[in-house]
Amino acid sequence: MAAQTRDRWLSARIRQEWWHAAAWTLLGLVLSAVAVGPSLYVPGKVATEAAFRDARPCAGEAGVRDDGTSCLRTISGTVLSARTVRSGKSKAFRLWLRPPVPAPADQPIDLGAHDDLSELIQPGERVDVTTWRNDVVSVNQGGVRERPAGLPDEGPITFIGAALVVVWSAALAFVAAFGSARRARFLATGRPVVPRVPLGWATPVGVIALPFVAAICAGHFWDTWTAVVMTVVVWALIAVPATILVLRWDREPSAAPPPGKEVTVPAGAPN
């Protein structure tokens, strides 16, 4: 009776591991498809970045040069309100210009809460706002210039960073699928399952942070397609060896299990 109970438990465990393998594989395929989304935006963002970097000050009042590319337009205005506000989980120094002013300077302008201009600008003072297409690219007062976040030259690396987050998540899902299938095969043949180092809580931090750190570093030294390629290269040089190292790093070996027993591993953990 005990042997039959153990056999039924073992058969159920093997089926469970195969179901886990199928679920991890499906998740990996879904994430791989999702990664295509941000990647499709990269060429357009690179073209926008190149146009922004090539933009020159407008010759007249028009916002478009004769060759059809947008130029940098300077709008002078009076500050209606200037104060520190909370934007999401952080703070920003928000300006409103007194109307009428042309778009996009007619919208609130957020600068760094601790930038130099946050200590200088007061309501009623004049400032110069530089715009490109529909973006405010800088605010200048008395020779002190600040740039808001989210400018067109930051777009490509943000999207490639997001794509790499999903790609790495998909790769780990496939690794987990392999681990579940490996456990099922070992259990079916009576071999002990040797536990591996769990990825643990640090996994999501590394998966999310590393691609964006690589993107920021690449964007600091390169631009356009060079920054995109170097983001992938820097990420791969760190992510791939680190993942392989973790997966090959065994825990301290334990004593061999007695007959009829097995070394258990948390279900779904990669092996």
TORNU-228184 format. One record per residue: residue number from 1; residue in one letter; x, y, z of N, C-alpha, C in turn. Coordinates in steps of 0.001 Angstrom, whole numbers. Each point is the difference from the previous one (the first is absolute). Last residue first. Layout:
SITE|i|aa|n.u|n.v|n.w|ca.u|ca.v|ca.w|c.u|c.v|c.w
SITE|NUM|a|X|Y|Z|X|Y|Z|X|Y|Z
...
//
This chain:
SITE|i|aa|n.u|n.v|n.w|ca.u|ca.v|ca.w|c.u|c.v|c.w
SITE|271|n|16446|25001|-13293|1108|-890|255|953|30|-1151
SITE|270|p|-4345|3204|2396|833|-434|-1107|1090|-941|460
SITE|269|a|-4833|357|2426|1306|644|73|868|-506|-1127
SITE|268|g|-4544|-1564|925|139|1162|-880|1341|663|63
SITE|267|a|-1483|-2874|4181|-573|-126|-1347|167|1299|-764
SITE|266|p|3393|-1612|3873|-1220|797|-158|-492|-66|-1427
SITE|265|v|2704|-4124|1750|332|1342|-450|-1292|774|-103
SITE|264|t|2121|-4939|2427|-1061|830|-546|523|1386|-330
SITE|263|v|1999|-5171|299|330|1358|440|-998|936|-644
SITE|262|e|-1181|-5176|1158|586|900|-981|364|1299|666
SITE|261|k|-1218|-5739|1068|-146|1408|314|626|821|-1111
SITE|260|g|107|-4807|129|-1407|369|14|-255|1435|333
SITE|259|p|4557|-1935|1677|-839|-584|-1056|-1454|402|161
SITE|258|p|3435|3476|2035|-244|-1433|193|-885|-534|-1104
SITE|257|p|3278|4206|-889|-1293|-329|605|-142|-1500|186
SITE|256|a|4704|2809|207|-840|-701|-962|-1308|-405|665
SITE|255|a|2551|4352|1762|142|-1450|34|-953|-648|-982
SITE|254|s|1503|4872|-1272|-581|-609|1186|189|-1505|-58
SITE|253|p|2602|4661|-2200|-592|-1332|-188|-494|-575|1318
SITE|252|e|88|5284|-1140|869|-994|622|-629|-1379|-149
SITE|251|r|-1594|3145|-3754|82|136|1439|993|-1019|546
SITE|250|d|581|1810|-5053|-729|-932|848|90|413|1459
SITE|249|w|447|2500|-4861|557|89|1344|-824|-870|943
SITE|248|r|-898|1028|-4705|993|-1063|148|594|-58|1409
SITE|247|l|-3225|3321|-1393|-612|-1294|-286|970|-1157|183
SITE|246|v|1462|4527|543|-984|-338|1031|-563|-1396|-214
SITE|245|l|2960|1705|-3269|688|-245|1266|-969|-427|1084
SITE|244|i|-1713|1356|-4202|645|-1312|-77|683|-346|1317
SITE|243|t|-1883|4276|-364|-1046|-1020|8|603|-1398|-30
SITE|242|a|2924|3661|-410|-571|-57|1346|-1072|-1080|99
SITE|241|p|2028|928|-4253|885|-727|931|-586|-121|1408
SITE|240|v|-2664|2463|-3111|183|-1397|-412|967|-748|922
SITE|239|a|-842|4721|696|-1149|-851|292|261|-1464|-328
SITE|238|i|3304|3454|-948|-233|-170|1439|-1075|-1054|253
SITE|237|l|1240|1194|-4422|1272|-331|640|-154|-219|1503
SITE|236|a|-3710|1484|-2642|319|-1408|-234|1283|-414|705
SITE|235|w|-1347|4571|167|-934|-856|739|383|-1463|-150
SITE|234|v|2406|3114|-2540|331|136|1427|-902|-894|842
SITE|233|v|-936|154|-4612|1298|-620|248|356|42|1483
SITE|232|v|-3929|2200|-1497|-162|-1454|-74|1315|-696|342
SITE|231|t|136|4646|-278|-858|-389|1120|-156|-1516|35
SITE|230|m|2221|1908|-3637|853|-114|1174|-805|-325|1256
SITE|229|v|-2320|760|-4068|829|-1210|-107|844|-183|1253
SITE|228|v|-2579|3933|-265|-877|-1175|60|828|-1284|-10
SITE|227|a|2238|4102|-599|-445|-159|1385|-890|-1231|151
SITE|226|t|1361|1185|-4331|1158|-463|768|-386|-234|1451
SITE|225|w|-3106|1910|-3054|90|-1456|-59|1183|-538|783
SITE|224|t|-1066|4808|1481|-729|-688|-1077|243|-1512|54
SITE|223|d|3608|2440|2858|-1350|413|-351|-509|-845|-1165
SITE|222|w|3925|-103|4467|-307|-120|-1419|-1398|562|-264
SITE|221|f|1961|87|4417|1203|12|-831|-295|-22|-1503
SITE|220|h|-3449|-50|3428|932|1047|445|1196|127|-942
SITE|219|g|-3341|-3421|-510|-479|1302|-451|905|1138|403
SITE|218|a|951|-4381|1527|210|91|-1442|-447|1354|-539
SITE|217|c|-799|-890|4560|1444|93|-261|278|150|-1484
SITE|216|i|-4436|-721|1299|439|1327|429|1490|187|-285
SITE|215|a|-1883|-4252|-832|-498|1000|-953|478|1401|358
SITE|214|a|993|-3573|2941|767|-133|-1242|-427|1047|-1025
SITE|213|v|-2487|-231|3910|1331|513|302|888|-75|-1233
SITE|212|f|-4206|-1913|-347|-99|1459|-12|1324|657|385
SITE|211|p|-358|-4793|42|-168|536|-1358|-57|1524|-38
SITE|210|l|356|-2104|4368|1180|-114|-852|-219|513|-1416
SITE|209|a|-3588|-219|3414|964|1094|119|1109|-78|-1036
SITE|208|i|-3495|-3386|330|-555|1304|-347|1079|1078|-45
SITE|207|v|1156|-4468|1201|-660|-70|-1306|-505|1368|-437
SITE|206|g|1922|-531|4343|983|-59|-1079|-639|23|-1374
SITE|205|v|-2874|-104|3707|790|1230|51|1006|22|-1142
SITE|204|p|-2638|-3895|673|-715|1100|-660|765|1307|17
SITE|203|t|2149|-3737|2192|-242|-203|-1430|-769|1155|-638
SITE|202|a|1115|-664|4758|863|879|-789|-275|-107|-1487
SITE|201|w|-2157|-2741|3381|-581|1346|-125|849|921|-853
SITE|200|g|598|-5339|-875|-316|834|1150|-500|1395|-343
SITE|199|l|2033|-4351|-2136|241|1355|-493|-411|1045|1040
SITE|198|p|1823|-5008|1298|-1213|698|-444|332|1417|-448
SITE|197|v|3233|-4425|-208|-152|1264|711|-1267|704|-488
SITE|196|r|-96|-5273|-399|877|1056|-469|-221|1260|834
SITE|195|p|-770|-5690|790|-489|1382|2|1055|973|-500
SITE|194|v|-848|-5256|-1338|968|831|708|-472|1444|-30
SITE|193|v|-2513|-4926|-298|1|1339|-585|926|876|829
SITE|192|p|44|-5579|-858|-254|1114|917|96|1333|-723
SITE|191|r|-1651|-4603|-2462|1225|702|368|-323|1147|955
SITE|190|g|-3119|-3140|-2273|460|-327|1331|1283|686|420
SITE|189|t|-2866|391|-4097|1063|-1017|-86|581|-346|1363
SITE|188|a|-3441|3313|-509|-494|-1168|-728|1028|-1119|-49
SITE|187|l|1107|4226|1893|-934|-718|863|-488|-1281|-667
SITE|186|f|2743|2886|-2508|763|-617|1074|-908|-817|920
SITE|185|r|-1995|2513|-3462|760|-1134|-546|776|-720|1102
SITE|184|a|-2359|3922|1167|-937|-1064|-368|738|-1226|-523
SITE|183|r|2496|3886|982|-458|-663|1201|-942|-1152|-316
SITE|182|r|1393|2654|-3574|1129|-766|528|-400|-746|1269
SITE|181|a|-3041|3043|-1923|99|-1208|-813|1122|-908|508
SITE|180|s|-441|4180|2057|-1142|-847|329|33|-1302|-790
SITE|179|g|3304|3218|-972|179|-556|1334|-1139|-916|402
SITE|178|f|-269|2390|-4081|1000|-1060|-87|202|-661|1359
SITE|177|a|-2763|3739|-123|-651|-1121|-681|957|-1182|-122
SITE|176|a|1711|4006|1695|-868|-644|987|-731|-1191|-618
SITE|175|v|2549|2636|-2887|887|-715|931|-823|-745|1054
SITE|174|f|-2300|2823|-2907|417|-1213|-700|955|-831|868
SITE|173|a|-1320|4142|1680|-1169|-884|-44|348|-1302|-715
SITE|172|l|3211|3403|89|-97|-656|1299|-1217|-921|69
SITE|171|a|553|2600|-3891|1085|-977|97|-56|-752|1322
SITE|170|a|-3004|3563|-667|-354|-1155|-829|1068|-1085|96
SITE|169|s|862|4067|2128|-1057|-716|714|-432|-1242|-777
SITE|168|w|3027|2895|-2061|653|-733|1084|-1021|-790|815
SITE|167|v|-1655|2775|-3396|790|-1088|-586|646|-843|1089
SITE|166|v|-2315|3916|1245|-925|-1070|-373|761|-1186|-581
SITE|165|v|2508|3804|1106|-630|-512|1224|-901|-1183|-336
SITE|164|l|1864|2379|-3556|943|-940|614|-526|-551|1316
SITE|163|a|-2498|3333|-2271|-2|-1242|-776|922|-1035|634
SITE|162|a|-66|4328|1828|-1242|-710|309|-62|-1332|-739
SITE|161|g|3633|2819|-965|95|-498|1367|-1243|-791|388
SITE|160|i|14|2196|-4087|834|-1199|-81|217|-569|1389
SITE|159|f|-2434|3994|-281|-745|-1099|-614|847|-1263|-91
SITE|158|t|2021|3922|1648|-1072|-390|903|-753|-1202|-555
SITE|157|i|3329|2061|-2606|581|-852|1041|-1054|-432|1002
SITE|156|p|-1302|2957|-3591|412|-1341|-440|523|-880|1113
SITE|155|g|-1399|4704|994|-1013|-985|-376|511|-1375|-363
SITE|154|e|2179|4396|1212|-11|-1054|1000|-936|-1141|-379
SITE|153|d|630|4164|-2462|1231|-780|-104|97|-1093|1064
SITE|152|p|-3737|3148|-212|7|-946|-1123|1268|-831|-110
SITE|151|l|-1436|1692|4909|223|659|-1285|80|-1022|-1131
SITE|150|g|-831|-235|5159|-818|-560|-1069|140|682|-1338
SITE|149|a|1028|2846|4476|194|-1420|-308|-893|-419|-1161
SITE|148|p|1876|5123|449|-926|-925|661|309|-1442|-381
SITE|147|r|3571|4167|295|-745|-844|-935|-960|-892|777
SITE|146|e|2701|5113|775|-345|-1331|499|-837|-722|-1055
SITE|145|r|3536|4664|807|-880|-799|-859|-222|-1374|619
SITE|144|v|1878|5427|883|-142|-1297|653|-1043|-807|-768
SITE|143|g|1018|4549|-1148|1120|-870|-331|-15|-1351|683
SITE|142|g|-3522|3295|599|1269|599|385|1207|-873|-270
SITE|141|q|-4089|-2677|-687|-160|1302|642|1383|488|435
SITE|140|n|-2796|-4254|-3029|1196|807|239|-390|1310|694
SITE|139|v|-1632|-5438|-1529|-466|1267|570|1242|773|407
SITE|138|s|-1267|-4418|-3646|813|682|1003|-706|1267|469
SITE|137|v|-2032|-3288|-2920|1313|-635|124|919|721|972
SITE|136|v|-5507|-1003|-1418|854|1017|613|1345|-653|272
SITE|135|d|-3596|-1615|-3924|710|-231|1257|717|1257|464
SITE|134|n|-2425|-1162|-4260|-959|170|1095|634|-199|1367
SITE|133|r|2985|1511|-3995|-1271|-652|-312|-981|231|1156
SITE|132|w|3840|1763|1804|253|-742|-1242|-1206|-869|-268
SITE|131|t|1750|4624|3314|-877|-1117|-335|434|-631|-1317
SITE|130|t|1583|3562|4393|343|-541|-1312|-839|-1237|-256
SITE|129|v|-379|4618|3259|-302|-1420|-118|312|-438|-1424
SITE|128|d|1161|4252|3713|10|-428|-1394|-171|-1514|-43
SITE|127|v|-1576|4051|3781|830|-1162|-311|-89|-265|-1500
SITE|126|r|-1277|4008|4179|19|-423|-1402|935|-1204|-150
SITE|125|e|-3021|1589|4547|1267|134|-712|-112|-546|-1414
SITE|124|g|-3532|-194|3362|158|1342|-533|1296|211|-755
SITE|123|p|-191|-3846|3711|-1118|512|-795|230|1450|-396
SITE|122|q|4375|-2842|791|-1098|468|832|-1145|467|-898
SITE|121|i|5103|-2967|-128|-1207|504|-661|-1073|353|1020
SITE|120|l|4325|-1914|1341|105|1324|-617|-1333|564|-460
SITE|119|e|1018|-4440|1948|387|979|1004|-47|1430|-538
SITE|118|s|-892|-3774|-2731|-1009|-68|1057|309|995|1114
SITE|117|l|2981|-719|-3692|-1102|920|-282|-1070|-33|1084
SITE|116|d|3780|-2997|137|348|1392|310|-1170|957|-201
SITE|115|d|-1208|-5071|1239|848|643|-999|224|1468|357
SITE|114|h|-2762|-3513|2233|1212|508|636|971|611|-1017
SITE|113|a|-4247|-1961|-1198|-345|736|1215|1216|621|662
SITE|112|g|-589|-875|-5376|450|-673|1208|-266|843|1233
SITE|111|l|-3281|915|-3994|1448|-88|88|367|-736|1290
SITE|110|d|-4625|926|-3405|593|-596|1198|1516|-82|-140
SITE|109|i|-4488|2893|-2050|1356|-454|-314|638|-497|1296
SITE|108|p|-5352|954|-2176|941|3|1126|1342|-600|-411
SITE|107|q|-2679|2235|-3961|-252|-1087|935|975|88|1184
SITE|106|d|91|2825|-3914|-1223|332|723|-397|-1093|987
SITE|105|a|3717|-118|-3169|330|754|1216|-1243|395|784
SITE|104|p|652|-2461|-4406|-449|-711|1204|290|745|1301
SITE|103|a|-2234|2536|-3256|301|-1364|422|1429|-361|-424
SITE|102|p|-1130|5229|847|-285|-1109|-921|333|-1351|617
SITE|101|v|-1777|4307|2824|1280|-479|-538|-317|-1181|-914
SITE|100|p|-2796|4329|2913|76|-1085|-982|1439|-322|-396
SITE|99|p|-862|-219|4598|-505|16|-1381|-146|1437|-493
SITE|98|r|3578|-1929|3710|-1208|820|-120|-471|0|-1452
SITE|97|l|2678|-4177|2210|240|1313|-591|-1324|730|-177
SITE|96|w|1941|-3988|3517|-1082|383|-901|337|1387|-535
SITE|95|l|2913|-4354|2566|-205|1382|-467|-1268|102|-817
SITE|94|r|2516|-3490|3959|-954|196|-1093|-201|1485|-282
SITE|93|f|3391|-3908|2329|-173|1446|49|-815|386|-1226
SITE|92|a|16|-4878|2786|422|746|-1181|-243|1490|250
SITE|91|k|366|-5338|2665|-396|1401|-25|547|670|-1248
SITE|90|s|-1586|-5413|1012|1098|959|137|-557|1420|-16
SITE|89|k|-2587|-4006|-690|666|-235|1282|1152|969|239
SITE|88|g|-3715|1604|-3228|169|-1421|268|602|-189|1381
SITE|87|s|384|4503|-712|-325|-624|-1276|257|-1496|123
SITE|86|r|-661|4778|3222|295|-1435|-25|-491|-570|-1327
SITE|85|v|1834|5166|806|-1183|-844|113|446|-1456|21
SITE|84|t|1883|5520|412|332|-1423|43|-1267|-804|243
SITE|83|r|158|4903|-2577|24|-620|1317|343|-1484|-132
SITE|82|a|-1450|4845|-2771|1188|-859|82|64|-574|1404
SITE|81|s|-3266|3203|-3777|111|-741|1253|1227|-889|-69
SITE|80|l|-734|3280|-3325|-1238|212|735|74|-652|1380
SITE|79|v|3815|1966|-3625|-374|-1102|881|-1254|381|777
SITE|78|t|1422|1697|-5005|35|404|1405|-516|-1133|864
SITE|77|g|2584|-226|-5068|-1256|148|719|231|412|1445
SITE|76|s|2191|-1374|-5369|189|793|1213|-1344|202|682
SITE|75|i|2240|-3753|-3610|-1202|725|408|312|733|1298
SITE|74|t|2660|-2648|-4421|112|596|1332|-1232|866|273
SITE|73|r|1358|-4531|-3334|-659|1301|123|113|496|1437
SITE|72|l|2379|-3711|-3683|-124|371|1405|-551|1420|105
SITE|71|c|-1142|-3407|-4205|1126|742|567|-294|335|1448
SITE|70|s|-1640|-3924|-3977|-312|940|1069|1266|665|511
SITE|69|t|-652|-1710|-5120|333|-537|1316|-235|1069|1051
SITE|68|g|-522|693|-4846|-1069|-799|578|302|-606|1346
SITE|67|d|2525|3170|-2948|178|-1391|-403|-1016|-929|657
SITE|66|d|181|4732|960|-411|-199|-1380|133|-1450|-442
SITE|65|r|-836|845|5181|926|551|-978|-484|-330|-1404
SITE|64|v|-3034|711|4563|499|-999|-933|918|673|-999
SITE|63|g|-2490|2288|3434|538|-1138|727|565|-1060|-899
SITE|62|a|-461|5688|-439|-581|-1290|-363|668|-1114|785
SITE|61|e|1254|4685|88|-1014|-386|952|-557|-1384|-268
SITE|60|g|4840|865|-1812|-1037|1003|226|-975|-483|1049
SITE|59|a|3842|-2556|-961|464|1282|-552|-1012|1105|262
SITE|58|c|890|-4458|3173|-815|492|-1107|504|1368|-453
SITE|57|p|3288|-3718|2286|-960|1065|331|-742|484|-1233
SITE|56|r|1615|-5002|-250|687|1266|215|-1026|1078|347
SITE|55|a|569|-5877|-184|-796|1230|-47|854|1217|341
SITE|54|d|1254|-4818|24|399|821|-1155|-731|1340|-55
SITE|53|r|-946|-3287|3364|1404|362|159|485|895|-1145
SITE|52|f|-4411|-1724|-165|136|924|1126|1448|458|157
SITE|51|a|-999|-3307|-3203|-532|1294|-423|155|1043|1100
SITE|50|a|1230|-4422|997|932|574|-968|-467|1376|-473
SITE|49|e|-2853|-2445|2853|1190|449|725|993|660|-954
SITE|48|t|-3807|-2036|-1846|-358|1227|715|1203|566|736
SITE|47|a|526|-4138|-2097|-127|1056|-1007|-354|1336|648
SITE|46|v|116|-3775|2773|1358|332|-435|-38|1119|-1034
SITE|45|k|-4084|-1776|1469|608|816|1044|1424|407|-372
SITE|44|g|-2307|-2940|-2870|-598|1327|-37|593|927|1034
SITE|43|p|1454|-4549|-21|430|733|-1209|-578|1413|-87
SITE|42|v|-1410|-2805|3741|1377|482|55|415|727|-1280
SITE|41|y|-4261|-2349|1076|46|1452|120|1417|554|-107
SITE|40|l|-1006|-4707|-14|-520|594|-1229|67|1527|32
SITE|39|s|1198|-2664|3810|1027|-32|-1044|-477|681|-1282
SITE|38|p|-2940|-641|3792|947|1114|143|1035|55|-1108
SITE|37|g|-3020|-3706|-352|-672|1304|34|947|1163|163
SITE|36|v|1286|-4690|261|11|566|-1353|-588|1404|2
SITE|35|a|36|-2821|3865|1247|742|-201|65|639|-1378
SITE|34|v|-3576|-2936|1259|-157|1341|571|1245|842|-259
SITE|33|a|50|-4550|-1243|-852|774|-897|-161|1433|501
SITE|32|s|2349|-2959|2718|765|222|-1236|-804|817|-1002
SITE|31|l|-2112|-1391|3955|937|1100|250|848|290|-1229
SITE|30|v|-2908|-3698|-211|-773|1239|82|929|1198|206
SITE|29|l|1932|-4285|61|-436|353|-1354|-785|1312|-4
SITE|28|g|1339|-1763|4173|1151|451|-773|-375|418|-1405
SITE|27|l|-3303|-1940|2747|330|1351|451|1190|554|-772
SITE|26|l|-1175|-4441|-826|-1024|901|-536|289|1437|417
SITE|25|t|2743|-3307|1823|253|142|-1436|-991|962|-637
SITE|24|w|-586|-1159|4523|1153|881|-162|310|224|-1479
SITE|23|a|-3421|-3069|994|-407|1357|361|1150|987|-169
SITE|22|a|830|-4622|-690|-845|543|-1065|-399|1445|295
SITE|21|a|2432|-2303|3297|845|231|-1177|-811|608|-1137
SITE|20|h|-2305|-1336|3864|801|1202|247|866|326|-1207
SITE|19|w|-2392|-3985|-148|-908|1137|-144|738|1315|246
SITE|18|w|2384|-3927|765|-202|186|-1442|-975|1144|-272
SITE|17|e|748|-1204|4473|1202|617|-574|-153|209|-1495
SITE|16|q|-3467|-2294|2263|55|1411|408|1202|705|-614
SITE|15|r|-425|-4635|-591|-973|737|-820|22|1485|329
SITE|14|i|2642|-2755|2683|554|67|-1360|-941|759|-919
SITE|13|r|-1463|-859|4375|1074|1001|-7|602|153|-1391
SITE|12|a|-3226|-3374|730|-621|1333|23|1054|1093|-45
SITE|11|s|1507|-4420|299|-619|218|-1308|-652|1377|-65
SITE|10|l|1790|-1372|4111|1062|261|-956|-564|277|-1389
SITE|9|w|-2977|-1291|3409|529|1345|277|1070|373|-1018
SITE|8|r|-1706|-4350|-189|-1010|967|-445|480|1426|228
SITE|7|d|2743|-3446|1556|-18|8|-1460|-1021|996|-535
SITE|6|r|231|-751|4655|1180|728|-465|17|92|-1522
SITE|5|t|-3394|-2575|1961|-200|1420|310|1161|838|-505
SITE|4|q|347|-4640|-370|-991|515|-949|-244|1485|235
SITE|3|a|2803|-2277|3030|651|124|-1301|-960|569|-1036
SITE|2|a|-1652|-966|4279|884|1166|41|674|224|-1331
SITE|1|m|-2643|-3850|453|-834|1207|0|870|1260|0
//
